[in-house]
């Protein structure tokens, strides 16, 4: 059976990407994509000799579907088996979702369904939670609403601010994402409604 092909999408520093590049999954990563040309994630890909591409959300785009179609084209060109959103700060559209059903994985810094969206850590602190954490889930048409693959809690310390809490969550997130992807590649999952069972 041929090795699984992963395409990783990232928007910023690429620390989650680096965790994947430093793991047993490194040889499965066939490309790294971003919506931010020149971001650190793309530089990490270059350092690791992994092909990369960028699909910026330009202000001259008249239709968001155009951006989604271009991204889908890149993913197909690299023959992705799994698409991994590792700090990718864009919502994927129907072109991508339709072409990779049940094969897009996202990492999110909260215990979903609590605090979806781009400011999860800040929102959780503002709400006063005592336990935060991270969630690895499949991507669907909603915002952080797909079936949950794995979660791990992170306790909130009394002196935590957004930066300190997020850094501790990311430390857990890096390990959990690698573990989940290894299990997905090894056997896949069966999804029944919102229930997920690793095979």
N, C-alpha and C positions, 0 to 999 in steps of 0.2 A: 504494500500500500504506500503510495507516495506521501512524503511529509506534508503536513498542513502548511499552508501559506498564510501568514499574517501580514496585514497592512495596518500600521498603527497611525492614528490621527492625534495630533497634539497642537496646542495653540501657544504654548509659552516656554517655560524653562525646560520642560522635558524630563523632569526627575522620575516620573512614572515610566516614561520610555526608557530611561537609563537602567531602571531596575529590570526591565525586560531584556535589554541588551546585555546585561550582566548575568542573565540567568541561562538555564538550559534551553530557553525559547529563542535565543539569539539567532540560531541558524534557520529558524522558521520565519523570521521577519524579512520579508522581501521588499518592503518599501515603507517610508514614513511620509505622511502628508500633513499639511498645515494650511490654515486660512491666513497665516501671518508670514509673508515672505521674510526670510532671514532670521527667524526666531531661533532661540537657543536649541529648541528641539531638532530643528533641521541641521544645525551645526553638529549636534550629537550624532545624528545619522551619518553625516559626512565623515566624522571622525571614525565611525564604526564601519565605513565603506558600504553603507546601505543606501540604495537609491532613494531619492526624495523628490517631492513635488509640492507645489503650493497652488491653492485655488483661493485667491483673495476675494473677499466680499467687497467688490469695488463699488464706488458711488455711482458709476455710470451704468451699472447693470439695471435694466428696466424690469427684470423679472427674476425673482428669487429662484424660480425653477431652472433658470439658465445656470446658476451657480451649482445647484443640486445635480443637474445633468452632467456638468463638467466634472464634478467630483466623482459621480458614478462611473464616468468614462475612465478616469484614472484607476479606480478600484478594479474595474473589469480588466483593464490593460495589464495589471499586475496579477490577474487571476487569483484574487483573494478568496481564501476559504473562510477566513474570519476577519472581521474589521474590528479593531480595538480602539475605542475612544479613551485616550489616556490624557485627561486634561484638555480635551477638545471642547472649545466653548461656543460651538454652533449647534443648532438644532438641525438634524438631518431630515431631508424632505423625502417625498414618496418615491422619487427615482431610485435613491439609494436603498431605502427600506424595501421596496418591491424586488430589487435585484439581489438582496442579501437577507431574505426573511429568516429570522431566528438565528442569524449569524453575526450580529453586531453586539458587542459587549461594551458596557460603559462602567467607569468607576466614579463613584459619587461620595463626597465627604460628609455624609450624614447617614443616620439610620432611617432609610426610606420606609414608609411613605412620608415621614416627617421631613420638612425643610428641603423640598425639591428646588431646582433652579440654581442660578449662578452664584448666589450669596448665602449658601447653606450654613457655613461656619458662623458668619456674622449673625444670621437670623437665629441660629440655635443659642448663641450667647445672649442675644437680646431677649429671647424668650425665657432664659434662665434655666435651661435644662442642666441636669447633673451628670447625664451620660450622653455623649455624642457617639460618633463612630464613622464607619464607612460601609458602603454597600456596593457590591458588584452585581450588575443586572443586565438583562437583555434589553435592547432598545426597541421601543415600539413608537407609535405615532404621537404619544404624549410627551410631556417634559418629565423625565425621570420616573416614568410610570410602568416600565416593563417588568416582567417576571424577575423575581430576585433569585440570584444564584448563590450569594453568600453575603454575610454581614459579620462585622466584628465591632464590639463596643470600645469606646475610649472614654475614660472618666474625665470630667471637667474639673480642673484644679481651681481653687479659690482665686488665684492670681492670674488665671489665664486671660489673655487677650486673643483677638482673632488670629494673630500671627503664631503665637505659641501653641494654641490648640490645633490650628491647621497643620503645623509641622508635626505634631505627634500623631495626628490622623494619617498624614501622608506616610509616616514610617510604617504604620500598620497596612495601609493601602497598597504599598509596593509589594509587600510579602503576599497579601491576600490575592492581588490581581495575578501574580505569577502562578500561585497555587491553583486558582480557578481555571486559568487558561491551560495549564498542564492537564487538568482533568477533562476539560472540553476536548482537547486534541486527542487525548488517550481514548475517550469513549463517547463523547458527546452527551447530550441531554435529551430527555423526553419532557415536553412541556404539555401539561393538561390544564387549560385555564390559566390560573396563576401558580399552579403547583409545578415545581421543577424537580426532576429526578435525574441525577447523574447516572450514566450507564457504565 
